[in-house]
Amino acid sequence: MENISMPADHTELRFTDKDGNRHEGHYSKVLKSFVDTEGGKDPQDINNIYQEYKIVDWEYLHKNKNPDSDIMVIL
């Protein structure tokens, strides 16, 4: 994986595995793995856990942030 530093523990992310599959979930510092929780997937299921070396790319998700929250309208 090209990113030198890993994300903070339990940070929501979108990540891509070596097969090119995109996933949404979080990073687990204890497991040193990315965990796919998209669509209610079980985070305890080993099929939803991807070790760091299997991930080629990741980006932060900001689901709760309103894209227009930094815009102020003055009347």
C-alpha positions in Angstrom: 0.0 0.0 0.0 1.4 3.4 -1.0 -0.1 5.4 1.9 2.7 5.5 4.6 0.5 6.5 7.5 -2.7 4.6 8.3 -6.0 6.3 9.2 -7.1 6.8 12.8 -8.7 3.8 14.5 -12.4 3.3 13.5 -12.3 6.2 11.0 -15.0 5.8 8.2 -13.4 5.1 4.9 -13.8 4.0 1.3 -11.1 1.6 0.3 -10.0 -0.4 -2.7 -8.5 -3.9 -2.5 -5.9 -5.4 -4.9 -8.6 -6.9 -7.0 -10.0 -3.5 -7.7 -13.2 -3.9 -5.5 -14.4 -0.8 -3.7 -15.6 -1.1 -0.1 -16.9 1.2 2.7 -16.2 0.6 6.3 -13.5 1.6 8.8 -9.9 1.0 9.7 -9.1 -1.2 12.8 -5.8 -0.4 14.4 -5.9 -3.5 16.6 -6.4 -5.8 13.6 -4.2 -3.7 11.3 -7.0 -4.2 8.8 -9.7 -2.4 6.9 -13.2 -3.7 7.8 -16.1 -3.6 5.2 -19.3 -2.7 7.0 -21.2 -1.4 4.0 -24.9 -2.4 3.8 -24.9 -3.8 7.4 -22.1 -6.4 6.8 -20.9 -8.1 9.9 -17.6 -6.6 11.0 -16.8 -9.9 12.8 -17.1 -11.9 9.6 -13.5 -12.7 8.4 -14.7 -12.3 4.8 -15.3 -8.6 5.5 -11.8 -8.0 6.9 -8.9 -6.9 4.6 -5.4 -6.7 5.9 -3.3 -3.6 5.2 -1.2 -5.3 2.5 -4.4 -6.2 0.5 -5.5 -2.5 0.2 -4.1 -0.3 -2.6 -6.0 2.9 -1.9 -8.2 4.5 0.7 -10.0 7.8 1.3 -11.9 9.3 4.2 -15.7 9.4 4.1 -17.6 12.3 5.5 -21.1 11.0 5.4 -22.5 13.4 8.0 -21.0 16.5 6.6 -23.3 18.7 4.5 -21.4 19.7 1.4 -22.9 23.2 1.6 -22.1 23.6 5.3 -19.2 26.0 4.6 -21.4 28.4 2.6 -23.0 31.2 4.4 -25.9 33.1 2.7 -26.1 36.8 3.8 -29.4 38.5 2.8 
